[in-house]
Amino acid sequence: NGKIFAGLGCHLQGEYNFLYTGEGSPSQAGFFKGMRATAPAFADLNATVSYVHSDMLTFWLRGDNLLNSAIQYNPFHIGKGTGILAGIIVKL
């Protein structure tokens, strides 16, 4: 007698140019200061499904980067690969 909920989301990022000003982490400020980079466009598709078994018990599953894009929110770090996360919520 449980309920199933599902959701779908997508983050679209266009190509952008980046100039690092040296602000942020002191350990990297000198190395990257003045560096220019271009981050490419990408689409980050995710989906979530949850099953509410009772007021006390819920199971959920989430898939991220389902298109397996090279996700680059920061020009100096590329996130790759699809991720799957699962969990159980117990209310006492």
Phi, psi and omega in degrees: 000023181277175179240145178248133177238143180222149179215153180224135180221156179212131174251120178255131180233124176279165178297140176215152177266148188225134173238119181277123185269351181098358178277151179117225184296121180299330182290338181251351187302314182291322183292315186267349186303129180082358182285136177252144179210161175237126176263126182286163177290151177203166174234128179248101182263132177224158180219145180228138175227134175226147179239114178269104182284320180201181177298340184256346189222125178226138174248140179219157181218135179226135175243129180245152180052053184292344176270359180055043179283158170275098186275128184223082176287332179237130183300343182261007179214125178249122176267127182238155172093157178271141179241142178233133182228139179225155180199170178231133175249123179242121177259124182261000000 
